[in-house]
């Protein structure tokens, strides 16, 4: 497996990830939310929960998984080692969170469903989030959604801000952040096939009929999906599907869309240069969320509310066109 000593996240971060993060940070109210988050959020309760309600992976606990994990850490030049936990759940899922003490949680159902090289893909993907410093922003998004109602009463109507314009910006960024994490997975595996089978399983894999899933057919379906890209109406439908059109916001792009992006990157000159050792290296601690701790002036809050109202009108207009 390839290794990338001194690798910086800037070497592989997806441009859409950078663009969406910049847009998120520029939304009026982001600094206010970040300031409130830092004041009220603590990592220690979550660490206690993880230790008490999960299995911590190590040399004598899930040793095969730990061996794969250690190789991923080496390949992506991540130090110190984030904690890795296995959670008892049949759902296919994993996630990375935490800032001062980042960690990864992988569900037991994921261990049962994926082959070893697919697990390498999953672990490298989550480590990609840590490497790119996504975890604090993800934690902010999760926290802000859960606390929106209370915050609305405490901090200048922040709950309303979170539930509209800022929420859209967070979800847009979260989906784009997945593209960077997928790139980290490809760097570690140096093989498109485990990413192909992983995405296929995420889209509609089956334990019982796994032998009837065909990779070539999946690749043809990817191309079929991308042919819809150029049609304006389909773009509107996709926007609605991603942003609450079926009752919930989606935190990840569709698996076929994710695979399309990573497949294109696998044949790019940029990827080839990294593989040859020609990549940006880190010379400082990467990532933090710079926060303006000053309370926003009243005119900024009023401006934000007006922008949110305009955004809501646009969303309603699109929904009406659909109907």
Secondary structure, DSSP 4 states (H G I P E B T S, - for coil): ----TTB-GGGT--HHHHHHHHHHHHSTTHHHHHHHHHHH--SHHHHHHHHHHSEEPBTTBSHHHHHHHHHHHHHTT--SPPEEEEE--SS--EEEE-STT-EEEEEHHHHHHS-HHHHHHHHHHHHHHHHTT-HHHHHHHHHHHHHHHHHHHHTTTHHHHHTTHHHHHHHHHHHHHHHHHHHHHHHHH--HHHHHHHHHHHHH--STTGGG--HHHHHHHHHHHHTTTT-HHHHHHHHHHHBTTTSSB-SS--HHHHHHHHHHHHTSHHHHHHHTT---B--S---------SPPPHHHHHHHHHHHHHHHHHHHHHHHHH-
